[in-house]
Amino acid sequence: MKSRNLAASNAAIAATAGAIFSLLPVAAHQLGVIKHLPDPPGSIFDSDKITTSRMAHPFGVPDALLGLASYAVTLGLLLATRDRAHAKPLLRAKLNVDAGAAATNVVRQVVTFRRICSWCMATALCTAVVVSCGRRSARAE
């Protein structure tokens, strides 16, 4: 793996870890382990309401758990592309799914709730880095 692709891969891996870590408190809240998700000051934030909403439980499953599983797959594909070129098309497809899911989540929060979940926005920002760097690292050499 060329050094530029390796740097992009490392950044994507770090951003995936960031996405996973930002989802852990959300999952804990959705599972009732913690009672409150702290938000920055401002009336635009309402993480508690958003993460406990019906919309945040597709198929009756907390969406943070689905997100954790999804980012675990992304992480596995990022690692696989380091020495398996045949995994690159899978990674590119998965990054498209990740980008679409993050964008949909952000828009849905703004449109439906007129508020945002600060933890979800951290995940979305990490996803933007994952997608950008992951695409660079998955380019054919």
C-alpha positions as CSV (number, residue, x, y, z in Angstrom):
1,M,0.0,0.0,0.0
2,K,1.5,3.3,-1.0
3,S,2.2,5.9,1.7
4,R,-0.6,8.3,0.6
5,N,-3.1,5.5,0.6
6,L,-1.8,4.2,3.9
7,A,-2.2,7.7,5.5
8,A,-5.8,7.9,4.1
9,S,-6.5,4.4,5.4
10,N,-5.1,5.3,8.9
11,A,-7.3,8.4,9.0
12,A,-10.4,6.5,7.9
13,I,-9.7,3.8,10.6
14,A,-9.3,6.6,13.3
15,A,-12.5,8.3,12.2
16,T,-14.3,4.9,12.2
17,A,-13.1,4.5,15.8
18,G,-14.4,8.0,16.5
19,A,-17.8,7.1,15.1
20,I,-18.0,4.0,17.2
21,F,-17.0,5.9,20.4
22,S,-19.6,8.6,19.7
23,L,-22.3,5.9,19.4
24,L,-21.5,4.1,22.6
25,P,-23.2,6.6,24.9
26,V,-26.2,6.7,22.6
27,A,-26.5,2.9,22.8
28,A,-26.1,3.0,26.5
29,H,-28.9,5.6,26.7
30,Q,-31.2,3.7,24.3
31,L,-30.7,0.5,26.4
32,G,-31.5,2.3,29.6
33,V,-28.0,2.0,31.1
34,I,-27.7,5.8,31.4
35,K,-30.6,8.2,31.9
36,H,-29.4,11.3,30.2
37,L,-27.2,12.2,27.3
38,P,-25.5,15.6,28.0
39,D,-25.6,18.1,25.2
40,P,-23.7,21.4,24.6
41,P,-25.6,24.5,25.6
42,G,-28.2,25.7,23.2
43,S,-31.8,25.0,22.4
44,I,-30.9,23.3,19.1
45,F,-29.8,20.1,20.9
46,D,-32.1,17.4,22.3
47,S,-30.2,14.2,22.2
48,D,-32.5,12.5,24.8
49,K,-35.7,13.1,22.8
50,I,-34.2,12.1,19.5
51,T,-32.5,9.0,20.6
52,T,-35.5,7.7,22.5
53,S,-37.9,8.5,19.7
54,R,-39.8,5.8,17.7
55,M,-37.8,6.8,14.7
56,A,-34.5,5.9,16.5
57,H,-35.7,2.3,16.9
58,P,-36.2,0.9,13.4
59,F,-37.5,-2.7,13.6
60,G,-37.8,-2.2,17.3
61,V,-34.0,-2.1,17.6
62,P,-32.0,0.9,18.9
63,D,-30.4,2.5,15.9
64,A,-27.1,3.0,17.8
65,L,-26.7,-0.8,18.0
66,L,-27.3,-1.0,14.2
67,G,-24.8,1.8,13.8
68,L,-22.2,0.0,15.9
69,A,-22.6,-3.1,13.8
70,S,-22.4,-1.1,10.6
71,Y,-19.2,0.7,11.7
72,A,-17.6,-2.6,12.7
73,V,-18.2,-3.8,9.2
74,T,-16.7,-0.6,7.8
75,L,-13.7,-1.1,10.1
76,G,-13.2,-4.7,8.9
77,L,-13.3,-3.6,5.3
78,L,-10.8,-0.8,5.9
79,L,-8.5,-3.3,7.4
80,A,-9.1,-5.9,4.7
81,T,-8.2,-3.4,1.9
82,R,-4.7,-3.0,3.3
83,D,-3.6,-6.4,1.9
84,R,-6.6,-7.6,-0.2
85,A,-7.3,-5.5,-3.3
86,H,-10.4,-7.5,-4.1
87,A,-12.0,-5.9,-0.9
88,K,-11.8,-2.4,-2.3
89,P,-15.1,-2.5,-4.3
90,L,-16.9,-3.8,-1.2
91,L,-15.4,-0.9,0.8
92,R,-16.4,1.6,-1.8
93,A,-20.0,0.3,-1.7
94,K,-20.1,0.3,2.1
95,L,-18.8,3.8,2.2
96,N,-21.7,4.9,0.0
97,V,-24.1,3.2,2.4
98,D,-22.5,4.9,5.3
99,A,-22.6,8.3,3.7
100,G,-26.3,7.9,2.7
101,A,-27.3,6.7,6.2
102,A,-25.4,9.6,7.9
103,A,-26.9,12.2,5.6
104,T,-30.4,10.8,6.0
105,N,-30.1,10.8,9.8
106,V,-28.9,14.5,9.9
107,V,-31.7,15.6,7.6
108,R,-34.3,13.6,9.4
109,Q,-33.4,15.1,12.7
110,V,-33.6,18.7,11.4
111,V,-36.8,18.2,9.5
112,T,-38.7,16.0,11.9
113,F,-37.5,17.3,15.3
114,R,-36.2,20.7,14.4
115,R,-33.4,19.8,16.9
116,I,-30.2,17.7,16.6
117,C,-28.6,15.0,18.7
118,S,-25.0,16.3,19.4
119,W,-23.8,12.7,19.7
120,C,-25.3,11.8,16.3
121,M,-23.7,14.8,14.7
122,A,-20.3,13.7,16.0
123,T,-21.0,10.4,14.4
124,A,-22.0,12.1,11.2
125,L,-18.8,14.2,11.2
126,C,-16.7,11.2,11.7
127,T,-18.6,9.5,8.9
128,A,-17.7,12.3,6.6
129,V,-14.0,11.8,7.3
130,V,-14.4,8.0,7.0
131,V,-16.0,8.3,3.6
132,S,-13.5,10.9,2.3
133,C,-10.4,9.1,3.5
134,G,-11.8,5.7,2.9
135,R,-12.5,6.5,-0.8
136,R,-9.0,7.8,-1.2
137,S,-7.6,4.6,0.4
138,A,-9.8,2.4,-1.8
139,R,-8.7,3.8,-5.1
140,A,-7.2,1.3,-7.4
141,E,-3.4,1.6,-7.6
